[in-house]
């Protein structure tokens, strides 16, 4: 087996933070010589009091927006930059690539220094808490005593809560976007099925694939199922309706079950832009870490108690009313729990048709909410 | 390739109606020597004026309830029988297995008389309208001049509308349960992905599988994705929460991505009860027929006009507010459209947590609605 091609996934502007070695993992084992990829925007002030940390969803890298090191647009380009909602004229912004990812941080596709070969399934069990601990080391490594704010989207909303729970005082405030304090069975079921599709692909081969035998079918299904649950039926009714593809766009006229409707072509495009650009084992590890996450563990079995033990001065939880994967009731729960802990905490359920992905695309609604919160700090 | 084992899927109490031969198909081609499996309950009155037809969803057979020929419980056992909501002391009830299915009616798993081998993908393209036309032949073959009511669930809701549109006067009334007048992009996307999972299974082999090389992985994923969309997150939160499986119930402790949560075991049970009991090619054909269905074709491009051309005296459309696959707005559309055509038409959106499957399990709500409608006829 040739090593997995981790190098090609790393944004060119990435910097790297070496984690403490050994880096202990919550569920057992430790990493040696591990690193976290991150990027920054803006300028730290003298006291390093203007630092904002962004922790991400499953698939994004650390390149949230263009910057001096990498002018390519990032995955949150409209939200982050000079004069934008997360205003880099005021804030020194750090975005970390999650531990376990394949976008520059150490994960199952990285080389295990003990063997010289990729970890694959020998990577220790990964939890959201490990991702949070690794992010905390980046924050400390940059000399930041206390973040002005930690912002977490989707899986990053879980990571941010774990960070706040495990590292008291690490941030004065928190914005939780389309996140949750624990995984519930609908999203567990979806992610379990995504993982099963990858594992059932004969090319997955117990994690021992390479470029020539990449589990493309499994990753296609996993990604398409993701996109189905990231959006909403309402948006698609208006966007695609029952519109057919042009005949010349249909890939294979002799395929009786091939693409026919625009919505199928949309899913196909998403799959093509994802497979072979994401490592399947990393996907499995990060996906499972979300299922395991339950802030009730920090609250004696009660998720509200777990949230109430977190100390931040101000908090905001935002989501889309059409999100079926991280439903807004979960963001409401986050706001209520943080308020019990003494935070001035608000909740906004946006009427965005774009479902879970709304924070990426409905910047008209999510932008002002984030801007107003940060401006008032 | 050995013939597909269609025989073992047929309920022992099935009767068979020979379709006209050739039986022309809407999208081209014709069937020769085709048949429809059906079952009956109750006794026809002298004028055959008490007949009720049930057309089904994708997977059910004609055995909706126990009867003299087959005492095993049926898939709608609680709804259909003496004194039940569909009261077989009053009604002569007929349930047909859809054309294209593998439960006794002719479909892609049946033997093509022209070749002596299973049709497989040589079966002509199947539409909801063909399923409706075949059901109409059963009704006529039983000597029924006009049905008192046609009841359609899920895909059967589409079939019933096609039947009413193409066979004016065939029924005096109609109950549309969790059905729709056209497929919309969310459900198209889900079904397209289910079909892709089957087609990507190497064992599918362009439809040329047999018992020894059955596309089990693809069918597992298709079924689990179905079950995820048939239910609702709300129900699962209450039913499963984050409860783990007992350790001895976990199939393989050495499988790092194996079953851990109760909800995963629930999906697994559904998959096991489905794979190898449903023919994959039949699944592909019936699934695609739903995507194609659009009653707007009968209304000059306007779905409401298509519905308004249907003539029934009374109609009722029912659904569950938690249905994400056939959302209640689609049942409301059916009621409004049939009302425009002159029917006394009602709509009930039930507060059932069980999503699309509610009509199968929430008989506390769906039963009285059906009973009240039929009692008033």
Interface residues (C-beta under 8 A of the other chain):
Chain A: X121 X125 X182 X183 X184 X185 X186 X187 X188 X189 X190 X192 X193 X195 X196 X197 X199 X200 X202 X217 X220 X221 X224 X225 X228 X232 X233 X236 X237 X239 X240 X241 X242 X256 X257 X260 X261 X262 X263 X264 X267 X284 X288 X291 X294 X324 X327
Chain B: X121 X125 X182 X183 X184 X185 X186 X187 X188 X189 X190 X192 X193 X195 X196 X197 X199 X200 X202 X217 X220 X221 X224 X225 X228 X232 X233 X236 X237 X239 X240 X241 X242 X256 X257 X260 X261 X262 X263 X264 X267 X284 X288 X291 X294 X324 X327
